[in-house]
Amino acid sequence: MRFERYSFLFAVLVILLACVSGCTTLPNTGSGPAATVATTVPGVPPSPAYTQATSAYQAAKNTGLETTIKIHAKNFNCLDIPKEFGATWLYQDEKYTIWATSPGSGTVNVNILLLTASDFEKIQTVMPAWDAVKKTWVYDGIAPLIQLNDISTPQEKTITIKNQGTYYLCADDRQESGSNDAIFQVPVKITRL
């Protein structure tokens, strides 16, 4: 009889511990989509850091991002677009407009490229080459999603993201010859439609 009571109490204790442990799991602190899930408790406002990050992300997505890409003459530099928007990546079927203009009021002509993460790795070693037949700059082994060549006046293109991932907007001045120590600020604007 005593054995049955202890067995019953032990079973109740195990069930209670299982219920309590299920209610007190810690949030995922890793990276990726699971890390962005927020837990809210009714009557308790979210933390200020979460609220500020979320509102900054939403504002950037709604109004767009207007910034500059700083490059040294005869070099290139890239923006991590999702990072600029405060996100991990861009999502499939999102539509964006990319706008750019010359950094030197038409006196400096750069190429603007929208690249996937894999092409971003390649641009560091691939130099632009002029294709005299097509009259355009070619990046051997790279397939830019958007390419604006020799920008001297404002240009704009729209793209729909096909695959979720990280995308980079690069300004490239390596097609120019000679040497120069100038630093340019290439004006760009990325707007989510």
Summary of the structure (lengths in Angstrom):
residues: 193
radius of gyration: 25.6
end to end distance: 72.6
largest distance: 96.2
contacts: 486
relative contact order: 0.22
helix: 27%
strand: 33%
